Amino acid sequence: MAKGKTIYVCSACGGGSPKWVGQCPDCKAWNSLVESIAEAPPANRFSGYAGAASEQGIIDLASVQLEPEKKASTGIGELDRVLGGGLVPGSVILLGGDPGIGKSTLLTQTLGLLSQRMSCLYVSGEESPRQIGLRAQRLELNCERFHLLPETNVERMLALAAQSNPDVIVIDSIQTIYTDLLQSAPGSVAQVRESAAQLVRFAKRSGAAIVLVGHVTKEGALAGPRVLEHMVDTVLYFEGEQGSRFRLIRTIKNRYGAVNELGVFAMTDRGLREVSNPSAIFLSGHKQEVPGSVVMVTREGSRPLLLEVQALVDESRLNNPRRLCVGLEQNRLSMLLAVMHRHAGVVMYDQDVFVNVVGGVRITETAADLPVLLAVLSSLKDRPIPQGTAVFGEVGLAGEIRPVPNGPDRLREAAKHGFKRVIAPMQNISRRDAQDIETIGVERLGEALEAALD
């Protein structure tokens, strides 16, 4: 049998190259080209890709029925939060995370609750029916209406799904699914892309909500072509530190709700349990004042959170002092230290600086700037921030304290958890929103430093 022609396909964008090169010529990703068999797609491969849109022709936008999307609650409040209220018929959701973090456990729990009032189908390409049954027994789920399909071929899977017409389908996982249209192995770029395309077409035509489980690379990104994230409606990431019982689900993309929403779960022997008040678990509750610890008020999606930022400053014996961040961006820490040196006169060029966000939460918003600097200064001076103080605010390169969005919500969250004082940008302070808490509005970095250690 003649050997098929091979090409090199980029695992990030799906682009092809006749020979291996270090950098993809299309997306410029390094070391992402993988050898695969060159395959000619069938002529009808993309027929009807957009569902019935190709058969309708040109229409007027004013004639479109603008009815609100009907969202079905999953029965798990934290999962509904990251989904934007629940499952939307015809939507496709991509759930990624590290191995063993709890993706299959959460989806098994979800289908166990949904199957009592909806038609659900769990398609397993990695686990046997006995393994899933043992998990459902451990989670104490009612399996009478829990439909299971051990299958990896997408054509047979969709044929059976068309007969049973389920409302919700879980594919665990997309890397194990293959199509007969291609000859490459399951998990390859071409197989993942084509199988996902067929599943998306089926979801749009049938109205079934499909959840795809995706693997992640060692860098933490979803494995497979990046086009997979563009094809689906919602992208969720499972996060969590090894050894910690808390799990976080973050919304990266959502066409039916807000992005960057955060759902908090606790892993127990009975599965994942939602945490309705995450601020309480992320605060350590020191019995005495500790230098280098500051409570900040951040916002993830539509919910404000209280998190503890810890900093450790120590004399460096190296020519280049270390700057290490866990849960924050390291380059931004270097910039903030330069701002504090220039506008507050605090010298840090001979000090190692370590910053950590307690609980394994990753902070991406700029409201953490001022808490980070106050925690660093507190550790450097060995002077604790008074207990009952919360901080938020963005620090500019000119040393100004800039306002952040949703200031009133942050103040109410701090007051709800018993904090007596908040240091915040002057523009975020209003007398109407600060009746039950002392607010200190600051406009310059020097004012904030003096107010914190006063």
N, C-alpha and C positions, 0 to 999 in steps of 0.2 A: 504494500500500500504506500503510495507516494506521500511524503511528508508535506503537511500543509505549510503554506507561506506564513511566516511569523512577522509581527510588527511589535513595536514597543508602545504601550498605552500608558498615559499618565494616570496615576491613581487619584490625583486631586481634581483634575478637570475632565478627564476622559479623552484628551487629545492624543493623536497618534504620531509616531515618528518611525521612519524606515530603519533606523539604527539607534542604538542606545547613546544617549548624551546625558551629561550630568544635570543639566537644567532643562526643564520642559520649555519648548519654544513658544507655547501658547500662554500658560499661566505663570511661567518663570519659577515654578517650584523646583527645589533641588532634590535629586535622588528619588524621584517619584515615578520614573518610567519602569514598567514591568513588562516582560516578554509575554506575548499572548498570540493566539492564532488569528490570522486575518480572515474575517468572515464577511461575506456579502449579505447584507440584510435582505429579507424577502420584499417583494414589491409592495405588498399590502401591510407592511410593518406599522406604518403610522396612520393608517386609515381610521378616521373617526377618533383621533387622539383627544380632541377637545369635547368628546361626548356628542351631544346633538347640536353643538354650535355650528358645525360645518354644514349641517342640513338646513339651518334656519335662514342663512344668508344675512344680508344687511338689515338691521332693525333700528328703530328709533329708541334712544335711551328713555324718553318719556313714556314709552309703552311698556317698559319693564315693570313687572309686579314687584314692588318694594316692600314685601312683607317681612317682618322681623324673623330672624333665624330662631327656630325652635330648638332649644338646647335641652338635652336629656341629662339629668343629674346622675353622676356615677355612684352616689351614696357616700362618697368620701369627700369631705369639704375641702381639704387642702388640694386634692387633685382637681376638683371643680374650679378652684381659684386659679391655678396655672393654665387651665384650659379656657378660661374666660367665662365660666358659668356652667360648663358641661360639654357633652359631646354634641356636635352638629351633624345632622344627617348628610352623608356624602363627603365628609371631610376626611383627610388623611393626616395622621399624626405620626411623627417620628420620635421615638424615645431612645436616647442613647445613654450609655453609662459604662463604667468599668465592670469587668466580670465579677459576679457575686455580690454586687451592691444592692440588689433587690428588685430588679426590673421585672423578672418573671413572677416574683412573689406579689408585687403590687398589682400586676395585671391579672393574676389568678384571683386575688381578692376582689378586684373590680368586676370581673366577669361573674364571680360568685354572687355578687349583689345585683348586677344587672340582669342575670338570667332569671330572676324571680319575676320580672315584669317585661323583659324583652327577649328576643331571639338572638342568642350569642353563639359565636363559633371561635374556638381556640385552635389555631393551626400551629402545630409544633414540628419544627424541623431539627431540633437538637435533642429533645428529651422523649423518652418513651411514655406511653400512656400510664404505665405503672408509676413512673417517677412523678408525673403530674398528679396522679391519684393520691400518692403519699403526701405530697405537698398540700393538696386540698384537705386531706384528713387532718394534717397537723394544724392547718388554719381553721379547722372546724367549719367548713363550708358545706352548704347543701348542694350535692352534686346530681340531683335528680334531673335537672334541666340544663346541666352543664355539658354542652356539645363539644366534642374533641375530635380533631382530624390530624393524625400523623401523616404529613405529606410534605414533599419538597418540590414537586413539579407544579409550576404556576398554572399551566393549562388545566390539569386535572383538578387542581384546587378550585379554580374559578368555575369550572363546570359543576362541581358539587355544590359550591356556594350559590350558583344560579338556581339550582333545584330547591334548596332549602330556604333561600332568600333571607339570610340573617340580617339583623339590624346593626350588629357590631361584630367585627372580625379582628382578631389579634394574630399577627404574623410574628412568630418567634423562632428564628430571626430572619431578616431579609438577606443576610449573608449566606444562608443555607438554601435559599430558593433559586431554582434554575428554570429556564425556558427551553423548549425543544427547538426554538428558532435559531439558537446559537450552539456552538460546539465547545465553547470554553468551559472551564470547571466552575462549579458554584462558588460564589464569593469574588469572582473576578469583576473587573470594572464593567465590562460589557453585560455580564449576567445580572449584576445588581441594578444597573441602569434600566435594562429592558424589562426585568421582572417588576421593578417598581413602577415603570410606565404602564404596564398592563394592570397592575393593581389600582393605580390612580384612575385609569379609564373605567374600570369596573365600579369604583366608588362613585364617580360622577354620574354614571348611567343608572346604577341600581339604587343610590341613596343610602348605601350602607356606610357606616363610619368604620374606617380601617386604622388600626394602630400597628405600626411597624417598629419592631425592636431592632436597634442597630448597635453594632460593636463600635468601640472607640480605639484609636491608635494610642501608642505610648505617649504622644504629645497631648492627648486628651481630646482630640477632634474625632468626629464621626468617621469611621472607616468607609472607604468607597469614594466615588466621585462627588465633588461638591455640588454637582447638579442635582443630586438627590435631595438636598435641603431646599432647593428652589422648586422642586416638583410638588412637595407636600405643603399642607396648609399650616401646620404647627410643628415646631421643633422644640423638644424638651430634653434637658440634660439632667441626669442623675448625678449628684455630687455628694461627697462625704469623705472624711478622713478615715484611714485604716485604723481600726481599733476603737473608733467612736461609734456609738449606737445611733447617732442622729444621721438622718439622710435628708438631703435637700434636692428639690426639683426646681430647676430654673427654666423659665420660658425664654427662648432665644428668638423665636419667630411665632407670630400668631395672627392669622387673618381674621379671627373672630373675637379678639380681646387684646388686652394690653400686653406688651412685651416686658421682659425682665421681672415678671411676677415670680414669687418665691413660695414654694410649698415646703413645709417642714414636717418630717416624720421621725418617729423613733422605732428602731428595730427591736422587736421583742420575740419571745419564743412562739407567739401566736401571730407572727407576721408584723407588718408595718402598721403603726398606730399614729394617727394624725396628731400634731401638736397645735392646738388652737391659740396658745399664747407663747410664741417663741421667744419674746423678749425676756420672759421669766427664766428660761433655761439657759440663755446666752449670758446672763449676768452672773458673775461668780459669787457675789454677796460676801465680800471681804468683811470680817468682823472688825477690822481696824483699817485706818488709812494706809495705803501702800504707795510708795513712789513709783512712777512710771505707768500708772493705770488710770485711764480716762474712759468714761462712758460717753459714747456718741449716739446721736439720733440719726440713723440713716433711713432710707426709703427704698424698698424693693417693690417695684410695680406700683400697686395702689395701697400698700400697707407700710406704715412706719415701724421701724424696729429699733430697739435699744441693744447695742452691742458694746462689748468692752474691748478697747484697744490697749495693748500692753507694749511698752518700749523698754529696752535695756541698752544703756549707753555705758561703754567701758573703754578704758584707755587702750589704744591700739599699739602693738609692737611691730606692725607692718608698715611698709612704705606706702601702700594703698589701703587705707582703712576699709573694712568690710561694711557693706550696706545690704542687709538681708531683710526681705519682706515676705510674710506669709499672709495671703488674703488681700494684698494691696499690690500696686504696680511699683516695681523697684525704681524705675526711672523717675517717677513722680516724687518718690521719697528724696532722691538726690536733688531734685529741683527745689523741693520745700526746704531742705537743709541749707541750700544756697540762699534762699530768700530770707531765712532766719538769720543767717550770718550777715547779710548785707543790710537788712532793715531793723534788726534787733541787736546786733553786735554779739551774737552767741557763736563762738568758734567751735566747729565740729570737725575740722580737718584732721585731727589727731585722735579721733574717737571712733570706735566700732559702734554701729547703730543697728539694732535688731528690733523689728516691729512685727507684731503678731495680732491678728484679729481672732479673739477667742471663739471657739465653736466651729471653726473650719469654714466660715462664711467668706465668700469672695466679694469684696467691695469694689465697685466700678465707678461710683459717683464721686464728684468733687467735694461733697459735704464732709468728707473724712479728712480734709486737709488740716483744718484747725485742731481737731482732736489729736491727730498724729503729732503735730508740732508741740502741743501741750504735754502729751505723754513723753516725748523725747526730752523736753526741758525739765519735766518733773523728775525723770530718772537722772539726768545730768546734775541737777542741783540737789538730788536726794531729798526733795521736798514733795510730799504727797498733795494731790488735789483734794480739797475738802470733800468729804462724803456728801452725797445728795446733790452733786453737780453733774449736769449733762451739757454736752458741747456739740455744736455743729456749725459749719461755715466753710466757704471756699476761700483760699488764700491766693491772691494775685501776685504776679511778679513784681509789682510796684509796692508790695507790702500791704495792700488794702484787703479788707475782709469783704468779700462779695456775697450777695444774698444767694440763697438756694431755693428751689421750688418747694411749695407746700410747707412753708414755715409754720402756719397755724396747726397743721396736723402733727408736726413734730413736737410742738409745745404741749399739745393735749396728750400725746403719748407719754412724754416725760412726767407730766402731772399725774397721769393715771397710775404710774408705777411709784409714786411717792417721792419724786425728786423735788427738791425745794428751790433749786437755782439752775438757771440755764444761761450759758454764754453763747450768744448767737450774733449774726450780723444785724446791724442797726435796722436795715430795711425789712428784716423778718420779724421785728418786734412791734407789736401793737398792744395798746392797753386793753382792747376788747378781748384779745385771745390770751392774755397773761394775767387773769384775775386771781388764780389759785397758786401761782408760782412766781418767784422772783426772777426777773429777766434782766440780763446785763447786755445791752447792745454795744457792740464794738465796731469801729470803722477802720482801725489800723492794727497791725500785728502787735505793736508794742502795747497797745491798750489791752489786748486779749491776754498777753503774757502777764501783765501786772494784775489783771482781774482774777486770773486763775490761781496765782500764788500769793494773793493778797491775804 
